[in-house]
Amino acid sequence: MLPFSSGSILLAPMVGITNRAFRTLLEELGSPDYAFTEMASAEAYIANAPYESDYTDSNPKPDRTSVQFYSRSAASLAAACSKLRNNPFQELPAGVDINFGCSAPHIRSKGGGSAWSSDPDLAAELVSAARAAWPGILSAKIRMGPDEDYDRLLGFCRRIAAEGLDFLCLHPRRDDQKFKGKARHEYSLRLARDLSCPLVANGDITEAAQISMLTGRQRAGAAKGEAGASTHTAGADAPGAYAVMIGREAVRKPWIFSQLHALGSAKSAIPTPAQSIDRLTVGLRFLALAELYLPEAWQLESARRFFSYYCEQFSFAHHIKFKTMNSPSLSAMAETFTAYFGNVPEDRYCSLDH
């Protein structure tokens, strides 16, 4: 049984961002139904490389979090899953997610990420090895691969799902696209129809209307994670993805899960949440959490990645992004960020439904 219900809204894994500090910020603002750590290397983890315990830290909600691994071999992934099982019970993550989608050249060149999409049989061996070593939730995240051949994509997904995946996440862009162009969610809907494994749709999801379109469901206010937490908008057999996953938009608006849950729990079609968001306080809180939970060597780079997206919503986005990302320390970043709202006070507050 999955730890989240149909129609749920998940946090996508993002390198350098979805660490414990960021996930804690989301938990304070209104959490996703399920989350993922940033990508960790199975080989580095079993070799006890520096910071691997931070990459695989599933707090603050281990029971609603998967650790994502990329791996160069089935044996390494199995060993990583076995090692992860030795975590103290209170820090044991709910799941493991296998990265088959990262198209970064340095990951592909090592035989990880989307390099596996060229060999479904070897990819299936990776899933099988993880399934044998990991008794919890097992998932995989993929892209479309090197081309837009749906039959090839479907064959790959069926092959790996058959080895014991509990669900599959699709970001429907080719490997060479990075984040260019629009996510091809017609592929998400076709896969959701053709796979026996639950599909989670990811890519360019920013608002409730997209979630309804992709899932064929509208959240109806039941408690998160409980059976029946969503209803179909087009009948009990409405086609669509089992759930959706939000990435970059959650960094631009870390309150988005609270916003979307409020929309879904309202009786009316268009609710009007009265709560406002203090963008300054949110930014400063992330800096405090980064200092509290991240290794010192990570703190500044993680904050720069956070503000590179978070500042996109501001009137003078280019200016404040440049200033924060070039700050030499967290304290300097906090001073620069605070000063911005002294000069542009109208940017400080927004409504929850902004």
N, C-alpha and C positions, 0 to 999 in steps of 0.2 A: 504494500500500500504506500502510495506516495505521501510525503509529508506536507503536501499542499494540494488544494482542491482544484477542480477545473475552473477556468476563468481567473486563476491567480496571476499576480504580477510579481515577477522575479527581478532581482538585481543581477546584471550580467557581470562576468569576470572581466576586469580591466587591469592591464599591467601598470603597476606603479600607483594605482588608485584604490582598488577595492581591498585595501588592507584593513586591519582592525580599527584604525582611527576613523576611516571613512565610514565603515559599516556601523560604528558606534554613533557617529553623527546622524546617520539615517535612522537608527533605532530611537534616538532622542526626538527626531522630527516626525516620525511616523514611518514605521519600518516596512520593507518589502515582505511579501509572503514567504520568500525563500531567497537565499543569497549564495554567492560563490566568492571564494578567495581569489586573489590574483594568481596567475599561472606560476606554478613551481616546477622545478626540474626534478623528475624522479631520480635521475642519476646523482644529482647534487644532494638530494635529501638523504639517500641511503649512504652517501659518503660523508655525512655530517658536515657539509660545507657551511661556511659562515652564513648566518641569517636564515637558514632553512626553517628553523622553528618559527620565525616571524612570517615567512611565506605561507606556512601551513597553519597558522594561528586562526582557529575558527570562531573565536570569541567575537562579539559578546553573546551570540546565540548559536552555539554549536549544533543544537538539535534542529536548526533551520538553515544550516550552511553546509555546502560541499567544498572540499578542497580540490582545486583543479591541478592536475599534473599534465605536463607533456613528457614524453618518454621516447627514447631511441630504440628500445627493445621491450619485448614482452616480459623478459626476465626482470629487468629493472623496475617496470611498473608493478609487477607482482611483489617484488621486494619492498617497494615503497608503500604499497597497500598493507602489507604485513606489518611493517614498522609503524604505520599510522594507527593500527589497531592497538598498539601498546600505550597510546595516550591515556592519561587518567580518564576515568569514566566521564567526569564532568567537563572534560575538554575533547571528548571524542566527537568528531563531526558526524553529521547525519549521512553524508555521502562523499563519494569520489567522482569527479568529473574528468573525463579524458579529453585532452585538447587535440582535436584533429583539424582545427581551423586556422591556427596562427600561420600567416603567410609571410612573416618577417624573414628576410633572407638568412639571418644568422640562426634562426630556428630551423628553417627548411634545410639549410646546408648541413645541419647535424642529424638530419633524418627525423625530425620531430614535426609537430603541427600538421600543416596541410600536405607535407611530403607523403603522408600515409595515404592520401586520396588516390594515388596512382596504383595502389596495390590493395584491393579490398580483402584479399585472403590474409595478407600479413596484418592488416588493420584488425581483422576479426580475431586473429591470434592474440593481439594486444588486449582486446576486450575480454576474450576467454580467460586469459591469464589473470586479469584484474578481478573478474567475477569469481574465480576460484579462490582468490586471496582476500576478497573484501565481501563481508556478509551484508553490508548496509546498502543504501541507495547507490546505484551506479548509473551514470549518464555519460553522454559524449556531446561535445559542441563541434559543429562543422561549418564550413562555408560550402558554396556550390561546387568548388573545385576549380580546375583549370579552364573550364568552358561552361556553356549553358545547356549541355546535353542532359535533358531530364531523365532519360532512361538510364544513363550512366550513374547519375546522382541517386536515383531510386534504387538501383542495384547495389550501390555502395551502402546506402542506409539500411536496406534489408539485410545485407550480409553482416554488418556489425551489430544490428539490433538483435539478430537471431542468437547471438552469443551471450545474451543476458542483460541487455540494457533495460533500465526501468523507464527512461525517457531519453529523448534526443532533442538537442537544441540546434536550430538552423539560423545562420545569418546569411540571407540569400544574396550574396555578392560573390563574384569570381575572386580567385586568389589575387589576381593582379589589380583589382580595383581599390583595395584598401577601403576607404570610406567614400570614394567617388561615386557619382551617380546615385540613383535611388535603389533602396533595397527591393528586390524582386519578390514581393510577397505572394504573387501568383504561384511561385514555387512552394512557398510555405503551405498554402492551402491545398495544393495538389499532393504534397507529401503527407499532410495530415489525413487526407482521404485515403491514400494508398498504403500507408504504414499501419501495422498492428500495434506498434509502439507509440505511446503518447508523444506528440510533437510540441515543442515550445518555440514560438516564433520570436526572432530577435532582429533588430535593425530599424532605425529611424522611427521608433514608436515614441510618440510624445503626448498623446491625448486619448481620452476615453473613447472617442468615436472609432479610432483605429483598433482599439482593443475589442470593441464590439464586432467590428468587421472581421477581424482575424479569428476570433473565437466563436462567433455566432451566439455569444452569451452576454448577459448583462448582470453584473454583480448586484445581489439583492439584499445586502446588509447582514448576512449571516456571519458568524465569527470566522476569522481567518483560519484556514487549515482544517475546517470541519466539513464533513460530507454535506453536500447540498448548499455550499456557500455561494452558488451562482445559479441562475436560471437561464434557460435558452430563450433567446428573443425570437427564434423562428421554429419553435417546436422542439420536442425531445430529441429529434434526429438531426438537428442543425449541424451541418459540417463545419469544421474549423479546427484551429489549433487548440490543444488542451489548455495552454497557458501562454503568456507572453513574457518577454524579458526586456528590461530597459537598461541601457548602458549610459551613453554620453549625456542624455537628457537628465539623468539622475545626478550628474555632477553640475550641470547648469542650474538645476533646480532640485536641491536635495530634499525638498519637501514634497516632491511629486507623488510619492507613494501615499502620503497623507491626503493630498489633493484628490488622487484617483479613488482612494477608498471612500472619501467623503462623497464623491460623485456617485459611486456605486451603491452606497448605503442609503441614499436619499430616496424618499418615496416619489418625489416629483422628478420629471425628466431633467430639469436644469436647476439644481440646488444652488444656493447662494451662501457659501461659507463666509462668516463674518470675520474670521480670524485673519490677522495680517502677519506678514513675515518681515522681520528685521534682517535685511541682507548683511548688514555690518556684523551683527551679533553672530549670525551663522558662519561667516567667514572667519571671525576671530575664534569661534568655538572649534572650528576645524584645526586651526593652528595650535590651540591648547591640547587637543586630542592627539595631534601628531607628536607633540613634545612628550606627551604622557605615555603613549603606547608604541611609538616607532623607534627603532634604533637610531641613534644620532646620525649615522651615516645616510639614513634614508630621509630624514625629516625635510630637508630643504627641497630635494628633488620631488618628493611626494606633494609638497605644498605647491610647487611650481606647476605640476601637472593638474592639481586641483584648480588652481586659479586660472589656468589657461582655458578651461571650460567655464568655470563659474563666472568669470568676468564678461563672458559673451553677452549677457543679458543687460549690460549697462549702457548708458547713453554714449559714453566715450570709452567703448570697450577696448579699442586698440591701445589707447593711452594707458589705461590702468593695467591691462595685461602686460604691456612692456615694463611698466614700473614694478609690478609685483614679481614678475618672472626674473627680473634682474636684481632683485634685492639680495644682499649678501648673507642675510640671516633671517630667522623667523621673526625676531623682534623688529628688524627693519621692515620686513614685509608687513607686519601688523601696523606699524606707524604709517607706512605708505597707504595701506588699504583704508585706515581710519581717516587719513587726511583727504582722501578722495571724496568721502561723503560730506566733509566740511565744505568742499567746493561745489559738490553736486548733491545737495540734500534731497532733491526730489527722487533720486535713485534709491534711497535707503529702504523705503517700505514698499511692499507690494501685497496685494490680497492673496489669500491661499489659492484662489482659482485663477491667478495670473498665469 
